[in-house]
Amino acid sequence: MRRPFALALGAGCVLVLFLACFWRVLFAGEQFGYRDAAHFYYPLYERVEQEWNKGRLPLWDASENSGMPLLGNPTAAVLYPGKLIYRALPYPLAARVYTMAHVLLALAGLYLLMREWEASRLASLVSGLTYAFGAPVLFQYCNIIFLVGAAWVPFGIWASDRWLRQGRRSGILALSGVLAMQVLGGDPEVAYVTGLCAGSYAVGLALARSRSKPSRSWFGRAPAWLWLTLLIGTWVVGTLLCAWILPRYRPPRTNPPAVPFPWSSWTSKIVLLAWGLLALIWVTLRKKTNQVLPTMLAGLL
């Protein structure tokens, strides 16, 4: 009888917290209205749905600032699959369900992640409740794109773990899907943060494995503090260089060149060169060392 009781207790905890936060929205007919929820996102998403209902791809909003893009506006989340909620329900109800669904998605994501790390069901549930109903995540109901991004973060770490720790290639596909959901949901910044966390996780795993499995190469014998210093130093120097160089760059005020992408500007050439250097470094490290870090990072890239 312990398992049914535990399941009922866990479901009860979720229900109590959910009703404590959203009972007015569920039963009193109220709507989310604090900060950007009412004056920005509500009319913006309504405009997107009006365009869909008219049988048009939401490209442009002529009613704001003498015209503003919709499809090109990340916060409009025009192509986010989660917006299908708005197609299935009346708009006022869909606006509430959309927010509440992503709180539950955040809970489910962290529960899944903790179970993947072999935590108990109780520990996983407490972790999920703490994450989804903690102030930093729950408060983003008033800035919905950040709530959407936060809801997908645990799934991103879960997918990264499947590739980095377990070596499953399906984790790469899952991670790419999660990053796509974050970007389409309106928060490209959190996709960058998720990738950064995955890269840090890869470095941590590689350092732990290098201690347990000594290598003959310098790459494997290098102490952890040295690698962390190099990584942090590279990051800081690269950021400072970008902050110094990019504000001084001013593109010439001429007509757009007729040459198609990716050779339309020197910046695209630098991007392609950077990818080539990364591939070369990966191949070199993989041949000269017994470490799996280059392979893990290549999969993330």
Salt bridges, closest charged atoms under 4 A:
GLU30 OE2 - ARG24 NH1 2.82
ASP36 OD1 - HIS39 NE2 3.41
GLU49 OE1 - ARG87 NH1 3.59
GLU51 OE2 - ARG47 NH2 3.55
GLU51 OE2 - ARG56 NH2 2.99
ASP61 OD1 - ARG47 NE 3.33
GLU116 OE2 - ARG162 NH1 3.74
ASP161 OD1 - ARG165 NE 2.76
